[in-house]
């Protein structure tokens, strides 16, 4: 009996772990523009734990804005702070961005930040082709979604943008900041992961007959390949597998 209960608990834990993974989303909803930037939030920053010491970051601007590259030290493409992390680097950086590494980057009026990505082909004004997405894997010892913290001015992220339409102000520029805390969300696991999990259960259910000995009992889930074991074609085997000896 204890073996069966332990097996059930293990399967439930595995199923729960596979059901969803938590992301954290921040809104770029604080305008630092002297004029314009009237559409808020201007975009989002999504953090996804991508294994040990790796967070996949997606910065997505709305259709009203584009990233830009200013000709002054008070505007930077995308900036943020970290805490409790060492050996920080970036991989899989989407074009046309480049990681600038650790430093002191001022994004007025939101204060200074430790890390920066710059749009290498952007200009200071309205672009012919907007750049609205930045993605990258940030790598660092001890890096978690919670490692992204606010700077001394209370902002987690900031981005330098230019307005593309009348709503945002065509050609109006400035930094947009994000305060916290971020909003946790859940993402659905890939179908291939669920298939692998289901296949594992299938192997279990084919290995032994029903423990309750009642032919034709309705079980949860999947189809059967051996009616003699399950009593009735089409009856699921999942519950039987959870309690198999």
Backbone as CSV, one residue per row, in Angstrom:
resi,resn,N_x,N_y,N_z,CA_x,CA_y,CA_z,C_x,C_y,C_z
1,UNK,0.823,-1.200,0.000,0.000,0.000,0.000,0.863,1.260,0.000
2,UNK,1.903,1.288,0.850,2.775,2.453,0.922,3.489,2.675,-0.405
3,UNK,3.861,1.562,-1.057,4.516,1.667,-2.362,3.594,2.312,-3.381
4,UNK,2.309,1.934,-3.330,1.348,2.480,-4.268,1.118,3.956,-4.012
5,UNK,1.023,4.338,-2.751,0.821,5.745,-2.399,2.022,6.575,-2.828
6,UNK,3.233,6.034,-2.611,4.452,6.752,-3.001,4.505,6.951,-4.494
7,UNK,4.109,5.914,-5.237,4.113,6.013,-6.691,3.124,7.063,-7.160
8,UNK,1.933,7.070,-6.549,0.929,8.061,-6.904,1.451,9.465,-6.634
9,UNK,2.081,9.670,-5.506,2.617,10.987,-5.168,3.672,11.440,-6.149
10,UNK,4.526,10.503,-6.554,5.585,10.841,-7.500,5.001,11.267,-8.831
11,UNK,4.011,10.530,-9.318,3.395,10.853,-10.601,2.689,12.192,-10.529
12,UNK,2.000,12.456,-9.417,1.295,13.720,-9.271,2.265,14.892,-9.281
13,UNK,3.402,14.735,-8.592,4.411,15.795,-8.573,4.942,16.039,-9.967
14,UNK,5.242,14.955,-10.697,5.750,15.095,-12.055,4.722,15.774,-12.952
15,UNK,3.490,15.377,-12.831,2.442,15.966,-13.657,2.279,17.444,-13.352
16,UNK,2.352,17.800,-12.082,2.231,19.198,-11.695,3.381,20.011,-12.243
17,UNK,4.589,19.466,-12.173,5.765,20.178,-12.651,5.697,20.411,-14.139
18,UNK,5.076,19.468,-14.870,5.011,19.578,-16.308,3.856,20.434,-16.777
19,UNK,2.887,20.703,-15.903,1.674,21.368,-16.329,1.919,22.815,-16.723
20,UNK,2.876,23.492,-16.079,3.101,24.889,-16.373,4.432,25.326,-15.806
21,UNK,4.990,26.376,-16.392,6.174,27.002,-15.837,5.874,28.477,-15.698
22,UNK,6.373,29.080,-14.632,6.034,30.464,-14.330,6.986,31.419,-15.015
23,UNK,6.448,32.436,-15.699,7.207,33.549,-16.234,6.859,34.785,-15.411
24,UNK,7.667,35.825,-15.571,7.390,37.090,-14.904,7.362,38.188,-15.958
25,UNK,6.293,38.986,-15.962,6.124,40.018,-16.973,6.066,41.397,-16.321
26,UNK,6.862,42.310,-16.862,6.865,43.708,-16.443,6.321,44.563,-17.580
27,UNK,5.613,45.627,-17.245,5.082,46.556,-18.240,5.929,47.828,-18.274
28,UNK,6.278,48.237,-19.487,6.981,49.513,-19.686,5.923,50.613,-19.722
29,UNK,5.573,51.096,-18.545,4.411,51.980,-18.431,4.708,53.323,-17.783
30,UNK,5.997,53.683,-17.679,6.363,54.977,-17.109,7.114,55.783,-18.163
31,UNK,6.536,56.902,-18.578,7.125,57.703,-19.635,8.139,58.697,-19.075
32,UNK,9.306,58.693,-19.712,10.316,59.693,-19.404,10.495,60.666,-20.551
33,UNK,9.577,60.622,-21.507,9.651,61.500,-22.675,9.235,62.919,-22.279
34,UNK,9.903,63.916,-22.848,9.528,65.295,-22.569,8.198,65.641,-23.226
35,UNK,7.900,64.974,-24.330,6.602,65.092,-24.981,6.361,63.821,-25.773
36,UNK,5.106,63.567,-26.130,4.783,62.340,-26.836,4.775,61.145,-25.906
37,UNK,5.033,59.947,-26.479,5.006,58.693,-25.711,3.678,58.553,-24.962
38,UNK,2.590,58.864,-25.663,1.281,58.905,-25.027,0.600,57.544,-24.928
39,UNK,1.124,56.545,-25.617,0.531,55.210,-25.566,1.314,54.372,-24.554
40,UNK,0.639,54.034,-23.473,1.272,53.236,-22.422,0.360,52.073,-22.030
41,UNK,0.910,50.911,-21.713,2.346,50.634,-21.717,2.911,50.607,-23.136
42,UNK,4.185,50.967,-23.230,4.862,50.980,-24.522,5.316,49.589,-24.934
43,UNK,5.296,48.650,-23.995,5.720,47.285,-24.281,5.836,46.486,-23.007
44,UNK,6.395,45.309,-23.130,6.550,44.409,-21.978,7.946,43.808,-21.949
45,UNK,8.338,43.381,-20.763,9.572,42.618,-20.557,9.180,41.304,-19.898
46,UNK,9.489,40.183,-20.556,9.121,38.868,-20.036,10.379,38.096,-19.655
47,UNK,10.391,37.588,-18.430,11.509,36.782,-17.924,11.068,35.325,-17.847
48,UNK,11.885,34.442,-18.402,11.577,33.011,-18.388,12.807,32.235,-17.924
49,UNK,12.669,31.513,-16.800,13.777,30.694,-16.306,14.038,29.576,-17.299
50,UNK,15.226,29.580,-17.880,15.558,28.651,-18.958,16.622,27.657,-18.499
51,UNK,16.406,27.089,-17.333,17.384,26.172,-16.763,18.252,26.872,-15.734
52,UNK,19.245,26.156,-15.240,20.122,26.681,-14.197,20.973,27.821,-14.732
53,UNK,20.991,28.932,-13.997,21.845,30.085,-14.312,21.515,30.728,-15.652
54,UNK,20.295,30.588,-16.128,19.918,31.097,-17.450,18.488,31.631,-17.399
55,UNK,18.322,32.892,-17.769,16.990,33.485,-17.902,16.857,34.015,-19.321
56,UNK,15.803,33.577,-20.003,15.526,34.061,-21.351,14.653,35.304,-21.246
57,UNK,15.112,36.391,-21.852,14.450,37.692,-21.734,13.866,38.090,-23.089
58,UNK,12.618,38.518,-23.078,11.970,39.037,-24.276,11.467,40.444,-23.993
59,UNK,11.958,41.400,-24.765,11.463,42.777,-24.693,10.654,43.023,-25.961
60,UNK,9.370,43.263,-25.785,8.485,43.445,-26.927,7.816,44.817,-26.847
61,UNK,8.163,45.699,-27.783,7.501,46.994,-27.847,6.168,46.855,-28.570
62,UNK,5.262,47.778,-28.271,4.011,47.830,-29.006,4.221,48.403,-30.396
63,UNK,3.185,48.349,-31.216,3.293,48.787,-32.608,3.481,50.294,-32.742
64,UNK,3.297,51.038,-31.656,3.417,52.500,-31.710,4.854,52.974,-31.567
65,UNK,5.785,52.055,-31.253,7.150,52.464,-30.928,8.190,51.603,-31.631
66,UNK,9.406,52.162,-31.679,10.585,51.415,-32.119,11.732,51.738,-31.166
67,UNK,12.656,50.781,-31.024,13.899,51.093,-30.328,14.665,52.144,-31.131
68,UNK,15.547,52.870,-30.457,16.390,53.837,-31.148,17.765,53.877,-30.488
69,UNK,18.677,54.568,-31.127,20.015,54.765,-30.572,20.299,56.261,-30.563
70,UNK,20.317,56.839,-29.365,20.511,58.278,-29.219,21.999,58.625,-29.275
71,UNK,22.254,59.891,-29.537,23.640,60.371,-29.597,24.031,61.107,-28.323
72,UNK,23.612,60.580,-27.182,23.955,61.202,-25.911,24.071,60.121,-24.845
73,UNK,24.670,60.434,-23.685,24.901,59.419,-22.653,23.720,59.178,-21.728
74,UNK,22.572,59.772,-21.999,21.432,59.659,-21.094,20.308,58.798,-21.642
75,UNK,20.557,58.127,-22.764,19.564,57.235,-23.365,20.269,55.978,-23.841
76,UNK,19.770,54.823,-23.390,20.372,53.542,-23.772,19.254,52.581,-24.175
77,UNK,19.587,51.660,-25.088,18.583,50.802,-25.705,17.700,50.059,-24.729
78,UNK,18.333,49.256,-23.845,17.580,48.489,-22.847,18.501,48.222,-21.667
79,UNK,18.079,48.658,-20.491,18.941,48.593,-19.306,18.219,47.926,-18.139
80,UNK,19.041,47.358,-17.209,18.471,46.669,-16.050,19.556,46.464,-15.004
81,UNK,19.140,46.042,-13.806,20.034,45.740,-12.694,19.866,44.280,-12.279
82,UNK,20.912,43.726,-11.676,20.878,42.375,-11.120,21.411,42.409,-9.699
83,UNK,21.033,41.387,-8.922,21.547,41.249,-7.566,21.917,39.796,-7.303
84,UNK,23.071,39.579,-6.655,23.471,38.236,-6.254,23.912,37.351,-7.388
85,UNK,24.392,37.919,-8.475,24.778,37.155,-9.665,26.208,37.537,-10.054
86,UNK,26.978,36.562,-10.487,28.342,36.831,-10.943,28.572,36.210,-12.311
87,UNK,29.599,36.700,-12.991,29.962,36.150,-14.294,28.876,36.308,-15.336
88,UNK,28.314,37.493,-15.442,27.166,37.709,-16.326,27.617,37.832,-17.782
89,UNK,26.903,37.120,-18.663,27.137,37.206,-20.102,25.805,37.018,-20.814
90,UNK,25.806,37.231,-22.120,24.580,37.089,-22.904,24.856,36.251,-24.139
91,UNK,23.912,35.377,-24.466,23.998,34.562,-25.675,22.679,34.664,-26.434
92,UNK,22.699,34.210,-27.685,21.492,34.206,-28.518,20.829,35.578,-28.567
93,UNK,21.643,36.610,-28.657,21.123,37.976,-28.700,20.546,38.246,-30.093
94,UNK,19.307,38.698,-30.131,18.665,38.955,-31.420,19.291,40.172,-32.094
95,UNK,19.366,40.092,-33.408,19.878,41.205,-34.212,18.847,42.326,-34.227
96,UNK,19.284,43.578,-34.191,20.635,44.116,-34.296,21.194,44.618,-32.963
97,UNK,21.000,43.868,-31.881,21.423,44.330,-30.564,22.778,43.744,-30.177
98,UNK,23.449,44.453,-29.276,24.733,44.001,-28.746,24.765,44.259,-27.243
99,UNK,25.269,43.274,-26.504,25.371,43.379,-25.048,26.591,44.226,-24.695
100,UNK,26.380,45.222,-23.843,27.458,46.143,-23.473,28.171,45.760,-22.183
101,UNK,27.641,44.759,-21.459,28.293,44.312,-20.241,28.004,45.202,-19.048
102,UNK,28.755,44.939,-17.986,28.564,45.658,-16.727,29.125,47.071,-16.838
103,UNK,28.388,48.030,-16.272,28.839,49.413,-16.290,27.873,50.300,-15.532
104,UNK,27.855,51.564,-15.901,26.941,52.531,-15.305,26.256,53.263,-16.456
105,UNK,24.970,52.956,-16.658,24.230,53.469,-17.808,23.057,54.301,-17.322
106,UNK,23.076,55.581,-17.651,22.014,56.475,-17.215,20.900,56.508,-18.247
107,UNK,19.686,56.209,-17.807,18.499,56.347,-18.654,17.569,57.355,-17.984
108,UNK,17.834,58.612,-18.247,17.086,59.700,-17.615,15.595,59.619,-17.977
109,UNK,14.683,59.844,-17.026,14.875,60.250,-15.634,14.853,59.085,-14.648
110,UNK,15.135,57.878,-15.134,14.966,56.682,-14.312,16.228,56.263,-13.564
111,UNK,17.292,57.034,-13.688,18.507,56.742,-12.949,19.478,55.854,-13.721
112,UNK,20.488,55.360,-13.014,21.522,54.540,-13.639,21.239,53.058,-13.436
113,UNK,21.734,52.264,-14.393,21.549,50.817,-14.381,22.896,50.142,-14.638
114,UNK,22.961,48.841,-14.307,24.227,48.111,-14.390,24.506,47.509,-15.767
115,UNK,23.462,47.122,-16.487,23.654,46.378,-17.736,22.869,47.023,-18.860
116,UNK,23.402,46.884,-20.078,22.826,47.585,-21.215,22.930,46.754,-22.489
117,UNK,21.882,46.818,-23.301,21.893,46.327,-24.677,21.649,47.523,-25.590
118,UNK,22.447,47.639,-26.652,22.266,48.726,-27.603,21.846,48.197,-28.961
119,UNK,20.974,48.945,-29.611,20.571,48.641,-30.978,21.635,49.217,-31.905
120,UNK,22.406,48.355,-32.528,23.592,48.797,-33.268,23.275,49.465,-34.601
121,UNK,22.113,49.195,-35.169,21.777,49.783,-36.460,20.679,50.840,-36.360
122,UNK,20.174,51.067,-35.165,19.127,52.073,-34.996,19.715,53.473,-35.062
123,UNK,18.888,54.428,-35.425,19.271,55.820,-35.407,18.498,56.573,-34.354
124,UNK,18.707,57.881,-34.266,18.036,58.665,-33.224,16.591,59.025,-33.548
125,UNK,16.173,58.876,-34.814,14.828,59.292,-35.198,13.963,58.140,-35.670
126,UNK,12.934,58.483,-36.441,11.989,57.488,-36.938,12.678,56.599,-37.965
127,UNK,12.658,55.283,-37.772,13.345,54.383,-38.699,12.483,54.023,-39.902
128,UNK,13.136,53.612,-40.968,12.413,53.094,-42.117,11.768,51.755,-41.750
129,UNK,12.552,50.914,-41.080,12.055,49.620,-40.605,12.138,49.600,-39.086
130,UNK,11.030,49.581,-38.378,11.067,49.603,-36.909,11.738,48.363,-36.328
131,UNK,12.402,48.547,-35.205,12.955,47.445,-34.409,12.160,47.388,-33.117
132,UNK,11.394,46.331,-32.935,10.444,46.297,-31.823,10.607,45.104,-30.891
133,UNK,11.564,44.223,-31.187,11.746,43.028,-30.362,13.220,42.818,-30.042
134,UNK,13.498,42.549,-28.791,14.824,42.164,-28.328,14.691,40.891,-27.510
135,UNK,15.458,39.864,-27.864,15.473,38.623,-27.081,16.912,38.201,-26.832
136,UNK,17.131,37.563,-25.691,18.461,37.063,-25.376,18.398,36.120,-24.182
137,UNK,19.389,35.228,-24.097,19.612,34.428,-22.898,20.651,35.142,-22.055
138,UNK,20.286,35.468,-20.829,21.250,36.049,-19.897,21.785,34.925,-19.016
139,UNK,23.095,34.821,-18.943,23.755,33.747,-18.203,24.518,34.342,-17.030
140,UNK,24.419,33.706,-15.872,25.175,34.165,-14.716,25.045,33.187,-13.565
141,UNK,26.085,33.066,-12.787,26.069,32.147,-11.654,25.041,32.601,-10.630
142,UNK,24.046,31.745,-10.390,22.989,32.059,-9.441,21.843,32.860,-10.033
143,UNK,21.804,33.007,-11.350,20.789,33.849,-11.976,19.405,33.205,-11.925
144,UNK,18.433,33.970,-11.428,17.026,33.585,-11.375,16.192,34.756,-11.894
145,UNK,14.925,34.495,-12.141,14.040,35.605,-12.507,14.035,36.673,-11.417
146,UNK,14.110,36.229,-10.171,14.089,37.162,-9.044,15.389,37.937,-8.885
147,UNK,16.417,37.596,-9.676,17.687,38.321,-9.612,17.588,39.703,-10.248
148,UNK,16.560,39.921,-11.069,16.343,41.229,-11.674,15.677,42.122,-10.637
149,UNK,16.359,43.175,-10.260,15.896,44.016,-9.150,15.821,45.474,-9.613
150,UNK,15.157,46.284,-8.805,15.042,47.706,-9.123,16.354,48.425,-8.820
151,UNK,16.580,49.495,-9.554,17.771,50.299,-9.304,17.506,51.269,-8.160
152,UNK,18.420,52.195,-7.943,18.271,53.115,-6.824,17.082,54.041,-6.942
153,UNK,16.511,54.146,-8.130,15.347,55.015,-8.343,14.034,54.240,-8.361
154,UNK,14.105,52.919,-8.147,12.889,52.112,-8.060,12.404,51.536,-9.377
155,UNK,13.268,51.530,-10.405,12.867,51.006,-11.703,13.645,49.735,-12.042
156,UNK,12.934,48.760,-12.606,13.548,47.478,-12.955,14.176,47.500,-14.346
157,UNK,13.518,48.160,-15.281,13.989,48.199,-16.661,13.707,49.571,-17.255
158,UNK,14.437,49.883,-18.333,14.134,51.072,-19.113,14.579,50.828,-20.545
159,UNK,13.873,51.467,-21.477,14.193,51.326,-22.898,14.071,52.681,-23.574
160,UNK,14.927,52.925,-24.544,14.921,54.168,-25.309,14.100,53.945,-26.581
161,UNK,13.052,54.751,-26.766,12.124,54.511,-27.873,11.857,55.788,-28.656
162,UNK,11.271,55.598,-29.850,10.794,56.694,-30.670,9.381,56.359,-31.113
163,UNK,8.497,57.376,-31.121,7.127,57.169,-31.537,7.004,57.020,-33.040
164,UNK,6.094,56.145,-33.480,5.933,55.851,-34.899,4.637,56.381,-35.489
165,UNK,3.685,56.761,-34.648,2.386,57.190,-35.157,1.869,58.376,-34.352
166,UNK,0.740,58.890,-34.790,0.183,60.071,-34.138,-0.182,59.805,-32.682
167,UNK,-0.632,58.591,-32.398,-1.036,58.269,-31.028,0.132,58.394,-30.056
168,UNK,1.295,57.886,-30.471,2.477,57.935,-29.606,3.263,59.223,-29.793
169,UNK,3.004,59.922,-30.909,3.765,61.114,-31.238,4.871,60.777,-32.221
170,UNK,4.635,61.021,-33.502,5.618,60.659,-34.526,6.925,61.409,-34.284
171,UNK,8.009,60.649,-34.142,9.320,61.243,-33.949,9.626,61.679,-32.530
172,UNK,8.658,61.557,-31.632,8.912,61.911,-30.234,9.722,60.796,-29.575
173,UNK,10.707,61.182,-28.807,11.650,60.197,-28.264,11.783,60.318,-26.750
174,UNK,12.335,59.264,-26.157,12.613,59.275,-24.734,12.675,57.876,-24.165
175,UNK,12.975,57.805,-22.895,13.057,56.525,-22.204,11.712,56.163,-21.574
176,UNK,11.409,54.867,-21.598,10.216,54.330,-20.948,10.677,53.340,-19.884
177,UNK,10.172,53.481,-18.655,10.623,52.636,-17.554,9.559,51.671,-17.068
178,UNK,10.018,50.642,-16.350,9.122,49.644,-15.766,9.388,49.537,-14.273
179,UNK,8.329,49.686,-13.489,8.421,49.431,-12.062,7.982,48.000,-11.789
180,UNK,8.075,47.583,-10.542,7.685,46.225,-10.184,6.627,46.248,-9.093
181,UNK,6.332,45.071,-8.565,6.900,43.782,-8.983,6.299,43.295,-10.291
182,UNK,7.003,42.374,-10.942,6.483,41.788,-12.156,5.295,40.887,-11.865
183,UNK,4.510,40.633,-12.886,3.316,39.806,-12.756,3.652,38.378,-13.166
184,UNK,3.523,37.405,-12.251,3.798,36.010,-12.625,2.708,35.460,-13.531
185,UNK,3.111,34.722,-14.536,2.172,34.069,-15.443,2.584,32.617,-15.591
186,UNK,1.752,31.830,-16.238,2.095,30.435,-16.480,2.083,30.166,-17.965
187,UNK,3.011,29.314,-18.398,3.062,28.905,-19.794,2.820,27.405,-19.873
188,UNK,2.120,26.992,-20.917,1.769,25.591,-21.104,2.964,24.810,-21.631
189,UNK,3.213,23.585,-21.121,4.339,22.792,-21.616,4.141,22.396,-23.057
190,UNK,5.247,22.133,-23.748,5.187,21.710,-25.140,4.499,20.362,-25.253
191,UNK,3.738,20.125,-26.344,3.067,18.837,-26.532,4.021,17.658,-26.487
192,UNK,5.253,17.853,-26.961,6.215,16.746,-26.957,6.536,16.294,-25.549
193,UNK,6.564,17.264,-24.605,6.837,16.907,-23.211,5.706,16.082,-22.632
194,UNK,4.463,16.505,-22.943,3.320,15.749,-22.448,3.275,14.367,-23.071
195,UNK,3.661,14.275,-24.354,3.666,12.980,-25.014,4.655,12.038,-24.368
196,UNK,5.829,12.555,-24.025,6.832,11.726,-23.360,6.319,11.231,-22.022
197,UNK,5.643,12.144,-21.289,5.117,11.762,-19.984,4.042,10.687,-20.143
198,UNK,3.156,10.889,-21.144,2.109,9.908,-21.382,2.664,8.568,-21.803
199,UNK,3.737,8.589,-22.589,4.368,7.348,-23.018,4.904,6.571,-21.831
200,UNK,5.465,7.307,-20.859,5.979,6.648,-19.661,4.873,5.958,-18.894
201,UNK,3.713,6.637,-18.800,2.588,6.015,-18.115,2.106,4.794,-18.888
202,UNK,2.159,4.906,-20.225,1.714,3.786,-21.039,2.545,2.545,-20.787
203,UNK,3.832,2.732,-20.648,4.706,1.587,-20.369,4.354,0.949,-19.036
204,UNK,4.008,1.794,-18.086,3.647,1.271,-16.776,2.347,0.486,-16.844
205,UNK,1.353,1.062,-17.551,0.057,0.394,-17.539,0.071,-0.909,-18.313
206,UNK,1.021,-1.070,-19.210,1.084,-2.315,-19.957,1.858,-3.398,-19.217
207,UNK,2.451,-3.021,-18.094,3.345,-3.962,-17.429,2.640,-4.875,-16.445
208,UNK,1.442,-4.525,-16.021,0.774,-5.357,-15.029,-0.730,-5.206,-15.150
209,UNK,-1.512,-6.208,-14.722,-2.964,-6.148,-14.823,-3.545,-5.212,-13.781
210,UNK,-4.831,-4.851,-13.904,-5.471,-3.971,-12.921,-5.399,-4.553,-11.525
211,UNK,-5.051,-3.705,-10.553,-4.916,-4.211,-9.192,-6.268,-4.444,-8.546
212,UNK,-7.326,-3.730,-9.020,-8.612,-3.930,-8.358,-9.307,-5.188,-8.866
213,UNK,-8.857,-5.714,-9.996,-9.405,-6.954,-10.502,-10.801,-6.843,-11.057
214,UNK,-11.292,-5.625,-11.255,-12.646,-5.455,-11.751,-12.581,-5.138,-13.231
215,UNK,-12.983,-6.078,-14.053,-12.972,-5.862,-15.488,-14.013,-4.830,-15.866
216,UNK,-13.669,-4.005,-16.797,-14.622,-3.036,-17.297,-14.705,-1.764,-16.483
217,UNK,-13.895,-1.623,-15.418,-13.947,-0.390,-14.638,-13.474,0.781,-15.497
218,UNK,-14.102,1.915,-15.324,-13.713,3.091,-16.096,-12.519,3.756,-15.446
219,UNK,-11.472,3.899,-16.221,-10.268,4.587,-15.754,-10.113,5.887,-16.510
220,UNK,-9.230,6.754,-16.021,-9.019,8.043,-16.647,-8.156,7.900,-17.894
221,UNK,-8.379,8.796,-18.841,-7.377,9.061,-19.853,-7.402,8.220,-21.085
222,UNK,-6.357,7.441,-21.293,-5.942,7.007,-22.609,-6.604,5.715,-23.057
223,UNK,-6.406,5.427,-24.336,-6.953,4.204,-24.911,-6.087,3.019,-24.540
224,UNK,-6.591,1.836,-24.779,-5.852,0.632,-24.427,-5.488,-0.152,-25.668
225,UNK,-4.471,-0.964,-25.505,-4.050,-1.821,-26.615,-4.292,-3.286,-26.298
226,UNK,-4.691,-3.583,-25.077,-4.922,-4.968,-24.679,-6.207,-5.064,-23.873
227,UNK,-7.360,-5.286,-24.537,-8.644,-5.350,-23.820,-8.664,-6.384,-22.715
228,UNK,-7.879,-7.441,-22.852,-7.885,-8.481,-21.827,-7.388,-7.938,-20.490
229,UNK,-6.493,-6.974,-20.528,-5.960,-6.418,-19.284,-6.926,-5.419,-18.672
230,UNK,-7.652,-4.683,-19.512,-8.427,-3.573,-18.993,-9.913,-3.838,-18.984
231,UNK,-10.326,-4.944,-19.559,-11.714,-5.312,-19.480,-12.593,-4.744,-20.575
232,UNK,-12.182,-3.620,-21.151,-13.036,-3.023,-22.163,-12.204,-2.088,-23.035
233,UNK,-12.295,-2.247,-24.321,-11.544,-1.403,-25.235,-11.970,0.047,-25.075
234,UNK,-10.988,0.937,-25.086,-11.268,2.362,-24.983,-11.279,2.875,-23.570
235,UNK,-11.278,1.976,-22.583,-11.217,2.444,-21.204,-9.775,2.836,-20.882
236,UNK,-9.603,3.934,-20.175,-8.258,4.417,-19.887,-7.564,3.583,-18.847
237,UNK,-6.254,3.721,-18.804,-5.437,2.901,-17.923,-4.692,3.728,-16.902
238,UNK,-4.882,5.046,-16.949,-4.010,5.888,-16.147,-4.146,5.603,-14.658
239,UNK,-5.393,5.498,-14.154,-5.557,5.250,-12.721,-5.010,3.906,-12.316
240,UNK,-5.208,2.905,-13.197,-4.672,1.611,-12.884,-3.145,1.664,-12.781
241,UNK,-2.544,2.442,-13.691,-1.094,2.545,-13.686,-0.593,3.210,-12.418
242,UNK,-1.313,4.237,-11.953,-0.883,4.932,-10.752,-0.815,3.977,-9.557
243,UNK,-1.669,2.978,-9.554,-1.730,2.067,-8.413,-1.185,0.676,-8.734
244,UNK,-0.441,0.562,-9.842,0.066,-0.765,-10.175,1.165,-1.188,-9.197
245,UNK,1.296,-2.486,-8.965,2.251,-2.976,-7.993,3.617,-3.228,-8.563
